[in-house]
Amino acid sequence: MPDTPSASYLQRLFGLDGLTAVVIGGTGTLGGAFCEALAQAGAHTIVVGRNREHGLERVAQIGKLGGKAEFFAADSTSRDELTALRDHIVSQGRHVDILINGAGINSPTPFLEITDEEWTRILDVNLRSVEIACQIFGKLMLDRKVAGSIINIASVSAVVPLSRVFTYSLTKAAVVNLTQNLSREWSALGVRVNALSPGFFPAEQNRKVLTPDRIAKVMSHTPVARFGSPEELAGAILLMASPRAGSFLTGANLVVDGGFTTMTI
Protein backbone atom coordinates (compact mmCIF):
# COMPACT_ATOMS: atom_id res chain seq x y z
CA MET A 1 0.00 0.00 0.00
CA PRO A 2 1.45 3.41 -0.92
CA ASP A 3 2.46 5.73 1.90
CA THR A 4 -0.52 8.09 1.76
CA PRO A 5 -2.49 9.81 4.56
CA SER A 6 -5.26 7.21 4.19
CA ALA A 7 -2.81 4.32 4.28
CA SER A 8 -1.12 5.71 7.38
CA TYR A 9 -4.48 6.17 9.08
CA LEU A 10 -5.59 2.62 8.33
CA GLN A 11 -2.25 1.28 9.57
CA ARG A 12 -2.63 3.17 12.84
CA LEU A 13 -6.18 1.94 13.22
CA PHE A 14 -5.86 -1.69 12.17
CA GLY A 15 -2.13 -2.44 12.10
CA LEU A 16 -0.97 -5.28 14.35
CA ASP A 17 2.81 -4.84 14.09
CA GLY A 18 4.65 -6.31 17.07
CA LEU A 19 1.69 -8.38 18.26
CA THR A 20 1.40 -12.16 18.45
CA ALA A 21 -1.77 -13.92 17.37
CA VAL A 22 -2.71 -17.53 18.10
CA VAL A 23 -5.33 -19.06 15.80
CA ILE A 24 -6.62 -22.40 17.06
CA GLY A 25 -8.21 -24.16 14.12
CA GLY A 26 -5.92 -22.22 11.80
CA THR A 27 -5.54 -25.15 9.41
CA GLY A 28 -9.22 -24.98 8.43
CA THR A 29 -10.85 -22.92 5.69
CA LEU A 30 -12.07 -20.03 7.83
CA GLY A 31 -9.23 -20.30 10.33
CA GLY A 32 -6.74 -20.09 7.51
CA ALA A 33 -8.34 -16.88 6.25
CA PHE A 34 -8.11 -15.45 9.78
CA CYS A 35 -4.40 -16.32 9.87
CA GLU A 36 -3.74 -14.60 6.56
CA ALA A 37 -5.62 -11.46 7.62
CA LEU A 38 -3.80 -11.15 10.94
CA ALA A 39 -0.38 -11.81 9.40
CA GLN A 40 -0.88 -9.30 6.60
CA ALA A 41 -1.87 -6.72 9.23
CA GLY A 42 1.53 -7.30 10.86
CA ALA A 43 0.94 -9.87 13.60
CA HIS A 44 3.30 -12.80 14.12
CA THR A 45 0.68 -15.49 13.60
CA ILE A 46 0.77 -19.00 15.03
CA VAL A 47 -1.30 -21.45 13.00
CA VAL A 48 -2.55 -24.14 15.39
CA GLY A 49 -4.08 -27.43 14.31
CA ARG A 50 -3.61 -31.17 14.00
CA ASN A 51 -2.96 -31.35 10.26
CA ARG A 52 0.73 -30.56 9.79
CA GLU A 53 0.54 -30.59 5.98
CA HIS A 54 -2.27 -28.03 5.91
CA GLY A 55 -0.58 -25.96 8.58
CA LEU A 56 2.72 -25.74 6.76
CA GLU A 57 0.92 -24.91 3.52
CA ARG A 58 -0.83 -22.04 5.27
CA VAL A 59 2.45 -20.76 6.71
CA ALA A 60 4.03 -20.88 3.25
CA GLN A 61 1.09 -18.96 1.76
CA ILE A 62 1.37 -16.31 4.46
CA GLY A 63 5.07 -15.98 3.65
CA LYS A 64 4.24 -15.36 0.01
CA LEU A 65 1.86 -12.61 1.10
CA GLY A 66 4.64 -10.95 3.09
CA GLY A 67 3.47 -12.00 6.55
CA LYS A 68 5.17 -13.88 9.37
CA ALA A 69 3.75 -17.15 10.67
CA GLU A 70 4.65 -20.48 12.16
CA PHE A 71 2.80 -23.77 12.64
CA PHE A 72 2.29 -25.51 15.96
CA ALA A 73 0.72 -28.96 16.03
CA ALA A 74 -1.84 -29.28 18.82
CA ASP A 75 -5.24 -30.81 19.50
CA SER A 76 -7.65 -28.06 20.58
CA THR A 77 -9.19 -30.37 23.19
CA SER A 78 -5.87 -31.19 24.88
CA ARG A 79 -4.99 -29.03 27.85
CA ASP A 80 -1.45 -30.45 27.86
CA GLU A 81 -0.84 -29.63 24.20
CA LEU A 82 -2.20 -26.08 24.48
CA THR A 83 -0.14 -25.56 27.61
CA ALA A 84 2.89 -26.67 25.63
CA LEU A 85 1.97 -24.08 23.00
CA ARG A 86 1.81 -21.38 25.65
CA ASP A 87 5.21 -22.41 27.00
CA HIS A 88 6.63 -22.40 23.47
CA ILE A 89 5.42 -18.84 22.90
CA VAL A 90 6.75 -17.62 26.25
CA SER A 91 10.12 -19.28 25.58
CA GLN A 92 10.39 -17.11 22.45
CA GLY A 93 9.94 -14.00 24.57
CA ARG A 94 6.51 -13.39 23.09
CA HIS A 95 3.18 -12.49 24.61
CA VAL A 96 -0.19 -13.67 23.29
CA ASP A 97 -2.02 -10.50 22.29
CA ILE A 98 -4.74 -12.07 20.15
CA LEU A 99 -6.41 -15.47 20.55
CA ILE A 100 -8.90 -16.90 18.09
CA ASN A 101 -10.79 -20.03 19.08
CA GLY A 102 -11.87 -21.41 15.72
CA ALA A 103 -11.78 -25.21 16.00
CA GLY A 104 -15.09 -26.82 15.12
CA ILE A 105 -16.85 -29.92 13.84
CA ASN A 106 -20.41 -30.63 12.76
CA SER A 107 -22.76 -33.49 11.96
CA PRO A 108 -26.18 -33.71 10.24
CA THR A 109 -27.39 -36.59 12.44
CA PRO A 110 -31.15 -36.50 13.25
CA PHE A 111 -31.69 -35.75 16.92
CA LEU A 112 -33.03 -39.17 17.93
CA GLU A 113 -30.03 -40.83 16.29
CA ILE A 114 -27.28 -38.81 17.97
CA THR A 115 -25.02 -41.12 19.93
CA ASP A 116 -23.31 -40.31 23.21
CA GLU A 117 -19.97 -40.48 21.42
CA GLU A 118 -20.99 -37.96 18.73
CA TRP A 119 -22.58 -35.63 21.28
CA THR A 120 -19.48 -35.66 23.47
CA ARG A 121 -17.06 -35.22 20.58
CA ILE A 122 -18.83 -32.15 19.18
CA LEU A 123 -19.11 -30.59 22.64
CA ASP A 124 -15.41 -31.24 23.25
CA VAL A 125 -14.20 -29.67 20.00
CA ASN A 126 -16.66 -26.79 19.75
CA LEU A 127 -17.08 -25.78 23.37
CA ARG A 128 -14.61 -27.40 25.73
CA SER A 129 -11.69 -26.36 23.52
CA VAL A 130 -12.80 -22.74 23.93
CA GLU A 131 -12.92 -23.16 27.70
CA ILE A 132 -9.43 -24.69 27.79
CA ALA A 133 -7.83 -22.08 25.54
CA CYS A 134 -9.48 -19.17 27.36
CA GLN A 135 -8.23 -20.52 30.68
CA ILE A 136 -4.67 -21.03 29.46
CA PHE A 137 -4.18 -17.93 27.33
CA GLY A 138 -6.62 -15.70 29.17
CA LYS A 139 -4.67 -16.33 32.37
CA LEU A 140 -1.45 -15.45 30.54
CA MET A 141 -2.96 -12.17 29.38
CA LEU A 142 -4.28 -11.34 32.84
CA ASP A 143 -1.10 -12.33 34.67
CA ARG A 144 1.06 -10.19 32.42
CA LYS A 145 -1.39 -7.27 32.61
CA VAL A 146 -1.08 -6.66 28.89
CA ALA A 147 -4.15 -5.78 26.83
CA GLY A 148 -5.47 -8.72 24.86
CA SER A 149 -8.25 -9.70 22.50
CA ILE A 150 -10.01 -13.07 22.51
CA ILE A 151 -12.26 -13.90 19.57
CA ASN A 152 -14.47 -16.97 19.86
CA ILE A 153 -15.98 -18.28 16.64
CA ALA A 154 -19.69 -18.96 17.02
CA SER A 155 -22.33 -19.25 14.27
CA VAL A 156 -25.68 -17.90 13.12
CA SER A 157 -27.02 -21.16 14.57
CA ALA A 158 -26.30 -19.62 17.97
CA VAL A 159 -28.82 -16.89 17.14
CA VAL A 160 -31.54 -18.77 15.27
CA PRO A 161 -32.22 -22.54 15.40
CA LEU A 162 -31.14 -24.41 12.28
CA SER A 163 -32.43 -27.84 11.41
CA ARG A 164 -30.16 -30.91 11.34
CA VAL A 165 -27.32 -29.41 13.39
CA PHE A 166 -28.60 -29.88 16.93
CA THR A 167 -25.39 -30.46 18.83
CA TYR A 168 -23.44 -27.92 16.80
CA SER A 169 -26.06 -25.23 17.41
CA LEU A 170 -26.16 -25.67 21.16
CA THR A 171 -22.36 -25.52 21.38
CA LYS A 172 -22.30 -22.26 19.46
CA ALA A 173 -25.03 -20.75 21.64
CA ALA A 174 -22.93 -21.72 24.65
CA VAL A 175 -19.84 -20.12 23.08
CA VAL A 176 -21.71 -16.80 22.81
CA ASN A 177 -22.84 -17.06 26.42
CA LEU A 178 -19.32 -17.89 27.60
CA THR A 179 -17.98 -14.96 25.57
CA GLN A 180 -20.37 -12.55 27.26
CA ASN A 181 -19.53 -13.87 30.73
CA LEU A 182 -15.79 -13.64 30.16
CA SER A 183 -16.16 -10.14 28.76
CA ARG A 184 -17.96 -9.08 31.91
CA GLU A 185 -15.20 -10.53 34.09
CA TRP A 186 -12.10 -9.56 32.12
CA SER A 187 -12.74 -6.36 30.15
CA ALA A 188 -11.94 -4.06 33.07
CA LEU A 189 -8.65 -5.94 33.40
CA GLY A 190 -7.67 -5.22 29.79
CA VAL A 191 -8.81 -8.39 28.03
CA ARG A 192 -11.61 -7.90 25.53
CA VAL A 193 -13.67 -10.98 24.60
CA ASN A 194 -15.93 -11.07 21.55
CA ALA A 195 -17.65 -13.63 19.36
CA LEU A 196 -17.90 -13.81 15.59
CA SER A 197 -20.93 -15.57 14.11
CA PRO A 198 -20.46 -16.35 10.42
CA GLY A 199 -23.39 -17.24 8.23
CA PHE A 200 -22.97 -19.80 5.47
CA PHE A 201 -19.35 -20.04 4.41
CA PRO A 202 -18.71 -23.42 2.75
CA ALA A 203 -15.92 -25.24 4.59
CA GLU A 204 -14.97 -28.83 5.33
CA GLN A 205 -17.07 -29.00 8.49
CA ASN A 206 -20.35 -28.03 6.83
CA ARG A 207 -20.09 -29.44 3.31
CA LYS A 208 -21.77 -32.66 4.46
CA VAL A 209 -24.94 -30.78 5.43
CA LEU A 210 -25.08 -28.54 2.34
CA THR A 211 -27.22 -30.78 0.15
CA PRO A 212 -28.84 -29.27 -2.98
CA ASP A 213 -32.21 -28.81 -1.28
CA ARG A 214 -30.58 -27.20 1.76
CA ILE A 215 -28.54 -24.86 -0.44
CA ALA A 216 -31.75 -23.73 -2.15
CA LYS A 217 -33.33 -23.01 1.24
CA VAL A 218 -30.27 -21.08 2.42
CA MET A 219 -30.21 -18.97 -0.74
CA SER A 220 -33.91 -18.15 -0.43
CA HIS A 221 -33.23 -16.97 3.12
CA THR A 222 -30.12 -14.90 2.36
CA PRO A 223 -30.73 -11.38 0.99
CA VAL A 224 -27.38 -11.24 -0.85
CA ALA A 225 -28.33 -14.60 -2.47
CA ARG A 226 -24.91 -16.26 -2.25
CA PHE A 227 -22.51 -17.94 0.14
CA GLY A 228 -19.86 -15.93 1.91
CA SER A 229 -16.18 -16.06 1.00
CA PRO A 230 -13.70 -16.59 3.87
CA GLU A 231 -11.92 -13.34 2.98
CA GLU A 232 -15.15 -11.47 3.75
CA LEU A 233 -14.59 -12.20 7.44
CA ALA A 234 -11.20 -10.46 7.50
CA GLY A 235 -12.59 -7.02 8.29
CA ALA A 236 -14.55 -8.30 11.28
CA ILE A 237 -11.53 -10.17 12.61
CA LEU A 238 -9.22 -7.17 12.27
CA LEU A 239 -11.76 -4.91 13.97
CA MET A 240 -12.06 -7.22 16.97
CA ALA A 241 -8.33 -7.94 17.10
CA SER A 242 -7.11 -4.33 16.86
CA PRO A 243 -6.28 -2.69 20.20
CA ARG A 244 -7.20 0.65 18.61
CA ALA A 245 -10.11 0.15 16.20
CA GLY A 246 -11.75 -2.37 18.54
CA SER A 247 -10.78 -0.81 21.86
CA PHE A 248 -14.40 -0.28 22.99
CA LEU A 249 -15.74 -3.52 21.48
CA THR A 250 -16.24 -6.31 24.00
CA GLY A 251 -18.98 -8.80 24.83
CA ALA A 252 -20.30 -8.49 21.29
CA ASN A 253 -21.48 -11.22 18.97
CA LEU A 254 -20.72 -9.84 15.51
CA VAL A 255 -22.90 -11.55 12.91
CA VAL A 256 -21.58 -11.65 9.33
CA ASP A 257 -24.20 -13.58 7.39
CA GLY A 258 -25.27 -11.77 4.23
CA GLY A 259 -28.51 -10.84 5.99
CA PHE A 260 -29.56 -14.43 6.81
CA THR A 261 -30.74 -13.58 10.33
CA THR A 262 -32.87 -10.68 9.10
CA MET A 263 -35.28 -13.01 7.28
CA THR A 264 -38.37 -14.10 9.20
CA ILE A 265 -40.70 -15.46 6.50
Contacts in CASP RR format, 6 or more apart in sequence:
PFRMAT RR
TARGET T0000
AUTHOR 0000-0000-0000
METHOD contacts of the structure
MODEL  1
MPDTPSASYLQRLFGLDGLTAVVIGGTGTLGGAFCEALAQAGAHTIVVGR
NREHGLERVAQIGKLGGKAEFFAADSTSRDELTALRDHIVSQGRHVDILI
NGAGINSPTPFLEITDEEWTRILDVNLRSVEIACQIFGKLMLDRKVAGSI
INIASVSAVVPLSRVFTYSLTKAAVVNLTQNLSREWSALGVRVNALSPGF
FPAEQNRKVLTPDRIAKVMSHTPVARFGSPEELAGAILLMASPRAGSFLT
GANLVVDGGFTTMTI
1 7 0 8 1.000
1 10 0 8 1.000
1 11 0 8 1.000
12 244 0 8 1.000
13 242 0 8 1.000
13 244 0 8 1.000
13 245 0 8 1.000
14 41 0 8 1.000
14 238 0 8 1.000
14 239 0 8 1.000
14 242 0 8 1.000
14 244 0 8 1.000
14 245 0 8 1.000
15 41 0 8 1.000
15 42 0 8 1.000
15 238 0 8 1.000
15 242 0 8 1.000
15 244 0 8 1.000
16 38 0 8 1.000
16 41 0 8 1.000
16 42 0 8 1.000
16 43 0 8 1.000
16 97 0 8 1.000
16 98 0 8 1.000
16 238 0 8 1.000
16 241 0 8 1.000
16 242 0 8 1.000
17 42 0 8 1.000
17 43 0 8 1.000
18 42 0 8 1.000
18 43 0 8 1.000
18 44 0 8 1.000
19 42 0 8 1.000
19 43 0 8 1.000
19 44 0 8 1.000
19 97 0 8 1.000
19 98 0 8 1.000
19 243 0 8 1.000
20 43 0 8 1.000
20 44 0 8 1.000
20 45 0 8 1.000
20 46 0 8 1.000
20 89 0 8 1.000
20 94 0 8 1.000
20 95 0 8 1.000
20 96 0 8 1.000
20 97 0 8 1.000
20 98 0 8 1.000
21 35 0 8 1.000
21 38 0 8 1.000
21 39 0 8 1.000
21 43 0 8 1.000
21 44 0 8 1.000
21 45 0 8 1.000
21 46 0 8 1.000
21 96 0 8 1.000
21 97 0 8 1.000
21 98 0 8 1.000
21 99 0 8 1.000
21 100 0 8 1.000
21 241 0 8 1.000
22 46 0 8 1.000
22 48 0 8 1.000
22 85 0 8 1.000
22 89 0 8 1.000
22 96 0 8 1.000
22 98 0 8 1.000
22 99 0 8 1.000
22 100 0 8 1.000
22 137 0 8 1.000
23 31 0 8 1.000
23 32 0 8 1.000
23 34 0 8 1.000
23 35 0 8 1.000
23 38 0 8 1.000
23 45 0 8 1.000
23 46 0 8 1.000
23 47 0 8 1.000
23 48 0 8 1.000
23 100 0 8 1.000
23 102 0 8 1.000
24 48 0 8 1.000
24 49 0 8 1.000
24 74 0 8 1.000
24 76 0 8 1.000
24 82 0 8 1.000
24 99 0 8 1.000
24 100 0 8 1.000
24 101 0 8 1.000
24 102 0 8 1.000
24 103 0 8 1.000
24 129 0 8 1.000
24 133 0 8 1.000
25 31 0 8 1.000
25 32 0 8 1.000
25 48 0 8 1.000
25 49 0 8 1.000
25 76 0 8 1.000
25 100 0 8 1.000
25 102 0 8 1.000
25 103 0 8 1.000
25 104 0 8 1.000
26 32 0 8 1.000
26 34 0 8 1.000
26 35 0 8 1.000
26 47 0 8 1.000
26 48 0 8 1.000
26 49 0 8 1.000
26 55 0 8 1.000
26 58 0 8 1.000
26 100 0 8 1.000
26 102 0 8 1.000
27 47 0 8 1.000
27 48 0 8 1.000
27 49 0 8 1.000
27 50 0 8 1.000
27 51 0 8 1.000
27 54 0 8 1.000
27 55 0 8 1.000
27 58 0 8 1.000
28 54 0 8 1.000
28 203 0 8 1.000
28 204 0 8 1.000
29 201 0 8 1.000
29 202 0 8 1.000
29 203 0 8 1.000
29 204 0 8 1.000
29 230 0 8 1.000
30 102 0 8 1.000
30 153 0 8 1.000
30 198 0 8 1.000
30 201 0 8 1.000
30 203 0 8 1.000
30 230 0 8 1.000
30 233 0 8 1.000
31 100 0 8 1.000
31 102 0 8 1.000
31 230 0 8 1.000
32 47 0 8 1.000
32 58 0 8 1.000
32 230 0 8 1.000
33 230 0 8 1.000
33 231 0 8 1.000
33 233 0 8 1.000
33 234 0 8 1.000
34 100 0 8 1.000
34 102 0 8 1.000
34 233 0 8 1.000
34 234 0 8 1.000
34 237 0 8 1.000
35 45 0 8 1.000
35 47 0 8 1.000
35 58 0 8 1.000
35 62 0 8 1.000
35 69 0 8 1.000
36 58 0 8 1.000
36 61 0 8 1.000
36 62 0 8 1.000
36 65 0 8 1.000
36 234 0 8 1.000
37 231 0 8 1.000
37 233 0 8 1.000
37 234 0 8 1.000
37 235 0 8 1.000
37 237 0 8 1.000
37 238 0 8 1.000
38 45 0 8 1.000
38 98 0 8 1.000
38 100 0 8 1.000
38 237 0 8 1.000
38 238 0 8 1.000
38 241 0 8 1.000
39 45 0 8 1.000
39 62 0 8 1.000
39 63 0 8 1.000
39 65 0 8 1.000
39 66 0 8 1.000
39 67 0 8 1.000
39 68 0 8 1.000
39 69 0 8 1.000
40 62 0 8 1.000
40 65 0 8 1.000
40 66 0 8 1.000
40 67 0 8 1.000
41 238 0 8 1.000
41 241 0 8 1.000
41 242 0 8 1.000
42 67 0 8 1.000
42 68 0 8 1.000
43 97 0 8 1.000
43 98 0 8 1.000
43 241 0 8 1.000
44 68 0 8 1.000
44 69 0 8 1.000
44 70 0 8 1.000
44 94 0 8 1.000
45 62 0 8 1.000
45 67 0 8 1.000
45 68 0 8 1.000
45 69 0 8 1.000
45 70 0 8 1.000
46 69 0 8 1.000
46 70 0 8 1.000
46 71 0 8 1.000
46 72 0 8 1.000
46 85 0 8 1.000
46 89 0 8 1.000
47 55 0 8 1.000
47 58 0 8 1.000
47 59 0 8 1.000
47 62 0 8 1.000
47 69 0 8 1.000
47 70 0 8 1.000
47 71 0 8 1.000
47 72 0 8 1.000
48 71 0 8 1.000
48 72 0 8 1.000
48 73 0 8 1.000
48 74 0 8 1.000
48 76 0 8 1.000
48 85 0 8 1.000
49 55 0 8 1.000
49 71 0 8 1.000
49 72 0 8 1.000
49 73 0 8 1.000
49 74 0 8 1.000
49 75 0 8 1.000
49 76 0 8 1.000
49 103 0 8 1.000
50 73 0 8 1.000
50 74 0 8 1.000
50 75 0 8 1.000
52 71 0 8 1.000
52 73 0 8 1.000
55 71 0 8 1.000
56 71 0 8 1.000
58 69 0 8 1.000
58 71 0 8 1.000
59 69 0 8 1.000
59 70 0 8 1.000
59 71 0 8 1.000
62 68 0 8 1.000
62 69 0 8 1.000
63 69 0 8 1.000
72 85 0 8 1.000
72 88 0 8 1.000
74 81 0 8 1.000
74 82 0 8 1.000
74 84 0 8 1.000
74 85 0 8 1.000
75 81 0 8 1.000
76 82 0 8 1.000
76 101 0 8 1.000
76 102 0 8 1.000
76 103 0 8 1.000
76 104 0 8 1.000
76 125 0 8 1.000
76 129 0 8 1.000
76 132 0 8 1.000
76 133 0 8 1.000
77 103 0 8 1.000
77 124 0 8 1.000
77 125 0 8 1.000
77 128 0 8 1.000
77 129 0 8 1.000
77 132 0 8 1.000
78 132 0 8 1.000
79 132 0 8 1.000
79 136 0 8 1.000
82 132 0 8 1.000
82 133 0 8 1.000
82 136 0 8 1.000
82 137 0 8 1.000
83 136 0 8 1.000
86 96 0 8 1.000
86 136 0 8 1.000
86 137 0 8 1.000
86 140 0 8 1.000
89 95 0 8 1.000
89 96 0 8 1.000
90 140 0 8 1.000
95 140 0 8 1.000
95 141 0 8 1.000
95 144 0 8 1.000
95 146 0 8 1.000
96 137 0 8 1.000
96 138 0 8 1.000
96 140 0 8 1.000
96 141 0 8 1.000
96 148 0 8 1.000
97 141 0 8 1.000
97 146 0 8 1.000
97 147 0 8 1.000
97 148 0 8 1.000
97 149 0 8 1.000
97 243 0 8 1.000
98 148 0 8 1.000
98 149 0 8 1.000
98 150 0 8 1.000
98 151 0 8 1.000
98 241 0 8 1.000
99 133 0 8 1.000
99 134 0 8 1.000
99 137 0 8 1.000
99 138 0 8 1.000
99 148 0 8 1.000
99 149 0 8 1.000
99 150 0 8 1.000
99 151 0 8 1.000
100 150 0 8 1.000
100 151 0 8 1.000
100 152 0 8 1.000
100 153 0 8 1.000
100 237 0 8 1.000
101 129 0 8 1.000
101 130 0 8 1.000
101 133 0 8 1.000
101 134 0 8 1.000
101 150 0 8 1.000
101 151 0 8 1.000
101 152 0 8 1.000
101 153 0 8 1.000
101 175 0 8 1.000
102 152 0 8 1.000
102 153 0 8 1.000
103 125 0 8 1.000
103 126 0 8 1.000
103 129 0 8 1.000
104 125 0 8 1.000
104 126 0 8 1.000
104 129 0 8 1.000
104 153 0 8 1.000
104 205 0 8 1.000
105 121 0 8 1.000
105 122 0 8 1.000
105 125 0 8 1.000
105 126 0 8 1.000
105 168 0 8 1.000
105 205 0 8 1.000
106 122 0 8 1.000
106 165 0 8 1.000
106 168 0 8 1.000
106 205 0 8 1.000
106 206 0 8 1.000
106 208 0 8 1.000
106 209 0 8 1.000
107 114 0 8 1.000
107 118 0 8 1.000
107 122 0 8 1.000
107 165 0 8 1.000
107 167 0 8 1.000
107 168 0 8 1.000
107 208 0 8 1.000
108 164 0 8 1.000
108 165 0 8 1.000
108 208 0 8 1.000
108 209 0 8 1.000
109 115 0 8 1.000
109 118 0 8 1.000
109 166 0 8 1.000
109 167 0 8 1.000
110 164 0 8 1.000
111 166 0 8 1.000
114 166 0 8 1.000
114 167 0 8 1.000
118 167 0 8 1.000
119 167 0 8 1.000
122 167 0 8 1.000
122 168 0 8 1.000
122 171 0 8 1.000
123 167 0 8 1.000
123 171 0 8 1.000
126 168 0 8 1.000
126 171 0 8 1.000
126 172 0 8 1.000
126 175 0 8 1.000
127 171 0 8 1.000
127 174 0 8 1.000
127 175 0 8 1.000
127 178 0 8 1.000
130 152 0 8 1.000
130 175 0 8 1.000
130 178 0 8 1.000
131 178 0 8 1.000
134 150 0 8 1.000
134 152 0 8 1.000
134 178 0 8 1.000
134 182 0 8 1.000
134 193 0 8 1.000
137 150 0 8 1.000
138 150 0 8 1.000
138 186 0 8 1.000
138 191 0 8 1.000
141 147 0 8 1.000
141 148 0 8 1.000
141 150 0 8 1.000
141 190 0 8 1.000
141 191 0 8 1.000
142 186 0 8 1.000
142 189 0 8 1.000
142 191 0 8 1.000
145 189 0 8 1.000
145 190 0 8 1.000
147 190 0 8 1.000
147 191 0 8 1.000
147 192 0 8 1.000
147 243 0 8 1.000
148 190 0 8 1.000
148 191 0 8 1.000
148 192 0 8 1.000
148 243 0 8 1.000
149 191 0 8 1.000
149 192 0 8 1.000
149 193 0 8 1.000
149 194 0 8 1.000
149 240 0 8 1.000
149 241 0 8 1.000
149 242 0 8 1.000
149 243 0 8 1.000
149 246 0 8 1.000
150 179 0 8 1.000
150 182 0 8 1.000
150 191 0 8 1.000
150 192 0 8 1.000
150 193 0 8 1.000
150 194 0 8 1.000
151 194 0 8 1.000
151 195 0 8 1.000
151 196 0 8 1.000
151 237 0 8 1.000
151 240 0 8 1.000
151 241 0 8 1.000
152 175 0 8 1.000
152 176 0 8 1.000
152 178 0 8 1.000
152 179 0 8 1.000
152 193 0 8 1.000
152 194 0 8 1.000
152 195 0 8 1.000
152 196 0 8 1.000
153 175 0 8 1.000
153 195 0 8 1.000
153 196 0 8 1.000
153 198 0 8 1.000
154 172 0 8 1.000
154 173 0 8 1.000
154 175 0 8 1.000
154 176 0 8 1.000
154 179 0 8 1.000
154 195 0 8 1.000
154 196 0 8 1.000
154 197 0 8 1.000
154 253 0 8 1.000
155 168 0 8 1.000
155 169 0 8 1.000
155 172 0 8 1.000
155 197 0 8 1.000
155 198 0 8 1.000
155 199 0 8 1.000
156 162 0 8 1.000
156 197 0 8 1.000
156 198 0 8 1.000
156 199 0 8 1.000
156 200 0 8 1.000
156 255 0 8 1.000
156 257 0 8 1.000
156 260 0 8 1.000
156 261 0 8 1.000
157 165 0 8 1.000
157 168 0 8 1.000
157 169 0 8 1.000
157 172 0 8 1.000
157 173 0 8 1.000
158 169 0 8 1.000
158 172 0 8 1.000
158 173 0 8 1.000
158 175 0 8 1.000
158 176 0 8 1.000
158 195 0 8 1.000
158 197 0 8 1.000
158 253 0 8 1.000
159 176 0 8 1.000
159 197 0 8 1.000
159 253 0 8 1.000
159 255 0 8 1.000
159 261 0 8 1.000
160 261 0 8 1.000
161 169 0 8 1.000
162 169 0 8 1.000
164 209 0 8 1.000
164 214 0 8 1.000
165 209 0 8 1.000
172 197 0 8 1.000
175 195 0 8 1.000
176 195 0 8 1.000
176 197 0 8 1.000
176 253 0 8 1.000
179 193 0 8 1.000
179 194 0 8 1.000
179 195 0 8 1.000
179 251 0 8 1.000
179 253 0 8 1.000
180 251 0 8 1.000
180 253 0 8 1.000
182 191 0 8 1.000
182 193 0 8 1.000
183 192 0 8 1.000
183 193 0 8 1.000
183 194 0 8 1.000
183 250 0 8 1.000
183 251 0 8 1.000
184 251 0 8 1.000
186 192 0 8 1.000
186 193 0 8 1.000
187 193 0 8 1.000
187 250 0 8 1.000
187 251 0 8 1.000
192 240 0 8 1.000
192 246 0 8 1.000
192 247 0 8 1.000
192 249 0 8 1.000
192 250 0 8 1.000
192 251 0 8 1.000
193 250 0 8 1.000
193 251 0 8 1.000
194 240 0 8 1.000
194 249 0 8 1.000
194 250 0 8 1.000
194 251 0 8 1.000
194 252 0 8 1.000
194 253 0 8 1.000
194 254 0 8 1.000
195 251 0 8 1.000
195 252 0 8 1.000
195 253 0 8 1.000
195 254 0 8 1.000
196 233 0 8 1.000
196 236 0 8 1.000
196 237 0 8 1.000
196 240 0 8 1.000
196 253 0 8 1.000
196 254 0 8 1.000
196 256 0 8 1.000
197 253 0 8 1.000
197 254 0 8 1.000
197 255 0 8 1.000
197 256 0 8 1.000
197 257 0 8 1.000
198 228 0 8 1.000
198 233 0 8 1.000
198 256 0 8 1.000
198 257 0 8 1.000
199 228 0 8 1.000
199 255 0 8 1.000
199 256 0 8 1.000
199 257 0 8 1.000
199 258 0 8 1.000
199 260 0 8 1.000
200 206 0 8 1.000
200 210 0 8 1.000
200 218 0 8 1.000
200 222 0 8 1.000
200 227 0 8 1.000
200 228 0 8 1.000
200 257 0 8 1.000
200 260 0 8 1.000
201 227 0 8 1.000
201 228 0 8 1.000
201 229 0 8 1.000
201 230 0 8 1.000
201 232 0 8 1.000
201 233 0 8 1.000
202 210 0 8 1.000
202 227 0 8 1.000
202 228 0 8 1.000
203 230 0 8 1.000
210 218 0 8 1.000
218 227 0 8 1.000
218 260 0 8 1.000
219 225 0 8 1.000
219 226 0 8 1.000
221 260 0 8 1.000
221 263 0 8 1.000
222 257 0 8 1.000
222 258 0 8 1.000
222 259 0 8 1.000
222 260 0 8 1.000
222 263 0 8 1.000
223 258 0 8 1.000
223 259 0 8 1.000
223 260 0 8 1.000
223 262 0 8 1.000
223 263 0 8 1.000
224 258 0 8 1.000
224 259 0 8 1.000
228 258 0 8 1.000
232 256 0 8 1.000
233 256 0 8 1.000
236 254 0 8 1.000
236 256 0 8 1.000
238 245 0 8 1.000
239 245 0 8 1.000
239 246 0 8 1.000
239 249 0 8 1.000
239 254 0 8 1.000
240 246 0 8 1.000
240 249 0 8 1.000
240 252 0 8 1.000
240 254 0 8 1.000
255 261 0 8 1.000
END
